[in-house]
Amino acid sequence: MRVRNILFSIAVTAVLAVTGAADAGAQQKRALVIGIGDYPAGSGWREINGDRDVELIVPMLRSNGFAQENIFTLVNEEATKSAIEAAFRDLTSAAEDRDELYIHFSGHGQQVTDISGDEPDGLDEALIPYDAAIEYGRNGYRGQNHILDDELGMWLEALRESVGPKGVIVVALDACHSGDATRGEEDEQEHVRGTSEIFGMPGSARSDGGRIAAPADGRKARKADVDWVCLSACKSYQSNYEYKSESGYYGRLSWAVSKVLKPGVEFEAFIGGVEELYDLMPLPGPPQDLDVDAPANYNGMLF
């Protein structure tokens, strides 16, 4: 999804965030890694492999110079909205000028009818924590635990304040806002993160929900530039298919990032490497395109 919009175009979304290039003055490398695969049965969300992505991302961060004590993880039932919000607050408090931050989310994503009136297509994008249901009214749920793009944007803006213009923020979102929320043991087409069903909020123009459709021009209108690089697994109207490797299913974006993000890699080379791996991973359904949002003319190193 697109994070200031935000995304998460997420395709899933995944978001890379960066404004300043890494340099020798950086103080600390800090990370927050969230992975959810085993959602509660009553939530309506099917099992995926978001929790397994943590096994890819943490070693990748270690190889990029992140100390284990500076990598904070939230997995499955630990990853409630309140816990995720608290983790962002803690990271904001701990971060200092010129720090380098990496944030990763693997789980379901969903589009939500916009009640603030700031979205051209009438939809917000949202990440789905462990304690969010798939539809309004299910077991009394009212949407309070969806993490909307606007909310995520505010959390990231607070991080930018902490690390300053020379700091680095990388956010990857391995979720989606489309596709059927089903999972099977043998059918790869069923390994999709997210749902094509829109979460309908009362008081919105589309409170009855509906299904996601691709916009005529293939993308959402951009409202503003971002202060970070946002890397999402797919466009907001696309499905995010999991990748079946020799060791099992993982998020496509997580798999690609874990292989490409290395010390000293520059932004353009990193994006090109992820897109190259995307082309090599077979798709069980319609196209899935990487979605990237970054500051204008950004071409710095990541870590």
N, C-alpha and C positions, 0 to 999 in steps of 0.2 A: 504494500500500500504505500501511498506517498506520504511521507511524514509531515510536511507542514500543511499539507492539504487535509491528512498526510497520507500518507501514503495512503499506509503501508501500502500508491499503487500497490501494495504489498502484493505483490504477489507472492507474493506474496507475497508474497510479497515477501524481501529481506532488506535492511537499510544500512548502508554504510554511511558514516558521517564523518566528514572531515572539513575543516576550514583552513587550518594552517598546516604547513608541512612539518613533519617531524624533524627535530634538530637535536644537536648535542646537549641543549639546555633542558631537555625534557626531564622531569623529576621521577615520575612513577608511571608504570603501565598497569592499568586496572581494568577488570572485566566483570560483566554480569552476563551469565549464560542461563537461559530459561528453556527448558524442554518439557513438553507435555505430550503424552501419548495415551495414557490410561485415564480418560475422562470419566466422571461418575455416570453410572448407567442411567440415572434419572435425568441427566442433562440433555439427552437427545443426541449428543456427539458420539460418533463411533471411534473405536480405537485406531490410532495411527502410530507412527514411530518417532514422534518428536522427541521423546525422552532418549532414544538411542543416539540422536544427533549430538548430545552432550559428549558422548564417547569420542566423537570426531573433533569437536571444537576445542575442548580443554587441552588435549595434547598439541593441537595446532598452535594454541596461544602460548603454551610452554616453549615451543620451538621458536616463537617470535619474541622471547625474552620476558614473558609475563611470569612473575613468581607465583607459585601455587597459592600462597597466602593472599594474593591480590586478585584471585579468580573466585568470584562468588557464584554459586549455582543454586537454582531453584528447579526441582524436578517433580513432575506430577503433582501430588497433593500439596506439596510445598508452595506451588506456584499459584496461589490465590491472588486476586487483584490487590488486596491489602498488603500482602507480602511483596508483590512486585513493586507497588508504589513505595513501600518502605525501603526496599533495596535501592530504588532510584534516589530517594532522599539521602540514604546513607552514602551512596556513591557521590552525590553532589556535595555533601559535607566533607568527605574525605579528599576529594579531588582538589588539586592546587594548580596554579598557573603553569602552563606548558605540559601538563600531564597528558598521557595518551590513553584513551578509553575505547573499549570494544564492548558492544552490547549485541547479544544474539537472542532471537526468539524463534523457537520451533514449536509449532502447534497449529490449531485451527485458526482460520480467519473468516470474517463475514462482513458483508455490507449491511449498513443500518440506515433506515430512513432518517434524513436530516431534519431536526426540529429547530435548528438555529438559523436556517436560511442562508448559510454561507457556501453551500456546495452547488455548483452549476447543474449537476445532474440529479440533485435532490438526495444524494446518498453520502453518508460518511463511511469510512472504512474502520474496521475494528479488529483488534487482536482478542483472542478468546482465552482468558485465564482458566484455571481448573474449575472455578466456581461460577461459571457463566453458562446459562442454558441456551439452547438453539432457537427458541422462539419465545415471544412475549407471552406471559401468563402461565408458562409451564411451571407447575408446582409453586405458583405465586411469584415467579421471577419477573422483574420489571426492567431488566436491562442495565441495572446499576453496576454490574461487574464487567461489562464489556469495556475494553480499553479503546476509546475512540481516537481517531487520528489527531484531533485537536488537543486531546489530553496528552497523548504521547509527545506532541510537539512542544507543549509547555514544559514537560519533564526534560526534554532535550535542550530547550533554551536555557533552563536552569543549569544544566551541565556545561553549556557553552560559557555561561557567566563564570563558572568555577575554574575552567581550564584556560580561559582567555583566548584571544585571537590566534595565539601561537600553539594552542593545544590541538590535539587530534581526537576526533570522535568518530568511531566506526560502528555503524549499526547494521546488522543483517537480519532480515525478516523472512524466515522460511515458513510462510503461511500463505493462505490465499483467500480471495473473496468470492470464489466461484467453484463449481464442480459439485458432485454428489458426495455427501458425507457418509461414504460407505467404505468398508474395508473387508477384503476376503483373504483367505490364506493362499489361494492359488492364482486368483485373477488380478493381474497387475493393474488393470483399469480401475479397480476398486480402491486402490491406494491413493486417495485424493485428500488433500488437506483443505477443509473448508466446505462450503455448501453454496449451491446456486440460489437457495432460498434467502430472501432479504428479511432481516429482522425488522418488523414493522413496529414503530413507536407511535402511540396515540398522540394526536395533535400535529402530526406531520402530514404533508400532502400525499404521502404514499403509505399511510398507516396500515393499510391492508397487506403490506409487504409486496410480494411479487417475485419475479425471477430476474436475475442479472442478464443483461444483454450488452453486447459490445457497442460502444458509441459509434456514430457514423464515421468519425475521423480516426477511430481506433484508439483514442486516449481521452483522459479527462482534461479539462482546461486547467492550466496551472495558474494558481492565484498569486504566488509569491516565491521568491528565491529562498533557498534553505541555507543554514549555516553548518551543514554537515553533508556527507555523501549518504544517500539512501539507496541501499541495494535490496531489491525485492525479488522473490523467486519467480513472479509472473506479473502480468498486468492485472488491474483490478477486476477485469471481466473474464479472466482466464482461470483454468484449473491448474493447480500445483500438484503434479504427479510425483509420488515418491519414486526413488531410483532403486532398482533391485541389483545390488552388488553381489559379489561372491559370498560375502558375509551377512547378507540380509538387506532389508529395506532401510533406506535413509532418505532424508530430505535432499532433493536435487541441489538446491542452493548450498546446503550445509556440506554436501559431498564435494562440490566444486570449490567452495571457499577453503575447505580443509586441505585441498591439494595445491591451490594456487597462492594463497596468502603466505608469503615468506619474507624474512627480514630484508628491508631495503627495496622491496618491489614498488615501482611507481604506479600511480593510479591507472593510467591508460593501459599499461601492461597487465595489471591485475584484472581489469574489466575484460580485456581481450582474452585472457587466459580462462576466465570463468565462462565467457561466451563460447570459446572453443570446446570446452568440456561439455557444455550444454548440447552442442551440435553432435557430440559423440555418444550421448546418452539416448537410447531409443525412447520414443514417446508412444504410449499406448492409446493416445487419443488426439484431439485437436492440438494446435501449436501451443507451446509455453515459452514465452519470451522473457528474458531478463529485463527488469525495470530498474533504471538507475537515475537517481536525482542527486545533484551535487552543486556546490557553489559555482557561479559562472567562471569559466576558464580555469577551473582547478586542474592542476597537473603535478601535485606534489607526491612525496612518498607517503606510505601509510605508516608502517612501523619500522 
